[in-house]
């Protein structure tokens, strides 16, 4: 089947912001080329390129869910929790994160 290769980058924090240039963690959840649901998680992510990953396409589409967590940077206006898949190596649900979906 078809696949798509994509680059994961941390663009929200940099050392120019007067911070350490990192977010607490990023996780990409997607179907891998072997057909398994996979979540690639990275801790203490510095600005810039994190990883290059490959997702399986189904009917010409690939879905990648990206989760990012950093206190004081991300949050839900209503204080609700973002639900993180259990495959993401112990990432906890919480309100100080964001969820992005790419198709």
N, C-alpha and C positions, 0 to 999 in steps of 0.2 A: 504494500500500500504506500501511499504518498506520505511524506513527512514534511515538516517545516522546522528549520533551525533558527533559533532566536537568541539574542544576547540579553542578559539580565544586567542592568546597571543601577547603581545607587546614585540618584541625582538630587535628593532632597536636602542633604546636609553636606557642607564642605568646611574645610578649615578656615575659609574666608569668612564664615559666619561667626568666627570667634569660638566655635565649638571644637570638639575633637574630630569632627568630620565624619562621624559614624551614626548609623541607626542601629538600634538594638538587634533586630533581625529582619530578614526578608525570607519569604518562602514562595516558591513557584509550584503550583499543583497542576498536573497535566497528565495525559495518557502518553506513556512512553512508546517507542517503536515496537517493543515486544508485546504491547497490548495491556500492560499493567498500569494502573493508576499510580503515579509517582509524585512525591512531594520532595523537592530539593530545598533544603533550608540552610541558611547561612547566618552566623551570629557575628555581632559587632562589625557590621559591614561598612567599610570605608567608601568614600566617594570614588566613583568610576566603575569600570568593568568588574563584574562579579563572576559571571560564568556564561558559557555558551551551552544551550540545551537543545534537544530535539524532541518534538512532539509528533505523535501520530495524527494524521488527518482521517476523519471519518466523513464520507460523502463530500470530500473536498474542503472540509472545515476542521480546524484545530481550536480547542478552547484551552486557554491558559489563565488560571486564577492566580493573581499575585497578592500576597499578604505582606504588609509592612508594619512594623511596630517600633515606636519611639515615644516615650513619655514627653508631653509638652509639644509635640510636633503634629501627631495625628490624633483624631478623636471624633466621636459621633456627637452631633449637636444635641441629640436627645439622651445621650449617656448610655445608649444600648450597646450590648456586646456584639462584636463580630464573631461569627462562628468559624473556627479554623478546623479543617479536616484533621482527623486523628493521625493520618499518614504523615503529618508534618512534624514528626519527631518531638513530640512533647510541647509544641506551641500551644499556649493557653488562649482561650477565648478572652476577649477583653474589649474595653471601649477606647483604649489609647492606641488604636491601629486603624488601618484602612485596608479595604479589599478592592482590587481592580480586576476586571474581567476583560480579556482580550480574545477576540474571535478572528 
